[in-house]
């Protein structure tokens, strides 16, 4: 297997490969309602897609939500590629896009089961646990 390639996609690009990863992870694996998962905010975001041998394996999106503030959303890595480092690479690319856009801070809602993943990337938990789509989450932030 070759090292996954990362592609940056604007919100008006063909996002079906990213949606495929998200459906696989969030809808099929975690039971999130597709009506919640595909939320209509994709056109307003910049997406990162990782592909291994032409197959989409990971994705995330970045939206600007306030002056200097971006929100990282829909971070998904197919089970076959977890622990491979591709999730970390996708997040680093998202962070570089945010810096290039002049953002000062990133925020995200992390599932509690992967909170440590984001902590290792420098994110700090700033909320108590809350429910989102039936899954426990916490809000996290990182100054850029």
Residue pairs with C-beta under 8 A, 6 or more apart in sequence:
1 52
1 53
2 52
2 53
3 52
4 50
4 51
4 52
4 57
4 58
4 81
4 84
4 86
4 89
5 50
5 51
5 52
6 48
6 49
6 50
6 89
6 90
6 93
7 48
7 49
7 50
7 51
8 46
8 47
8 48
8 93
8 97
9 15
9 18
9 46
9 47
9 48
9 49
10 46
10 47
11 42
11 43
11 44
11 45
11 46
11 47
12 43
13 47
15 42
15 47
17 49
17 51
17 56
17 59
18 47
18 49
18 56
18 59
18 61
18 74
19 38
20 56
21 49
21 56
21 57
21 58
21 59
21 76
21 77
21 78
22 37
22 38
22 59
22 74
22 76
23 34
23 37
24 76
24 78
25 76
25 77
25 78
25 79
26 32
26 37
26 74
26 76
26 133
27 33
27 34
27 37
29 79
30 135
31 134
32 133
32 134
32 135
33 133
36 133
37 74
37 133
41 61
41 63
41 73
42 61
44 63
45 61
45 62
45 63
45 73
46 61
46 62
46 63
46 97
47 59
47 60
47 61
47 62
48 59
48 60
48 61
48 62
48 90
48 93
48 94
48 97
49 56
49 58
49 59
50 56
50 57
50 58
50 59
50 81
50 86
50 89
50 90
51 57
52 81
52 86
56 78
57 77
57 78
57 80
57 81
57 86
58 76
58 77
58 78
58 81
58 86
58 87
58 90
59 74
59 75
59 76
59 90
60 72
60 73
60 74
60 75
60 76
60 90
60 91
60 94
61 72
61 73
61 74
62 70
62 71
62 72
62 73
62 94
62 97
62 98
62 106
63 70
63 71
63 73
64 70
64 71
64 101
64 103
65 71
65 107
68 102
68 103
68 104
68 105
69 103
69 104
69 105
69 106
69 107
70 98
70 101
70 103
70 105
70 106
70 107
71 106
71 107
71 108
72 91
72 94
72 106
72 107
72 108
73 108
73 109
75 87
75 90
75 91
75 108
77 86
77 87
77 90
81 87
87 117
88 117
88 121
91 118
91 121
92 121
94 106
95 106
95 142
95 144
98 106
98 144
99 144
103 144
104 143
104 144
105 141
105 142
105 143
105 144
106 123
106 141
106 142
106 144
107 139
107 140
107 141
108 118
108 123
108 139
108 140
108 141
109 132
109 137
109 138
109 139
109 140
110 117
110 118
110 123
110 125
110 137
110 138
110 139
110 140
111 135
111 136
111 137
112 129
112 136
112 137
112 138
113 136
115 125
115 138
115 140
118 140
119 125
119 140
121 142
122 142
123 140
123 141
123 142
124 140
124 141
124 142
125 138
125 139
125 140
126 138
126 139
126 140
126 141
127 138
127 139
128 138
129 136
129 137
129 138
130 136
130 137
130 138
130 139
131 137
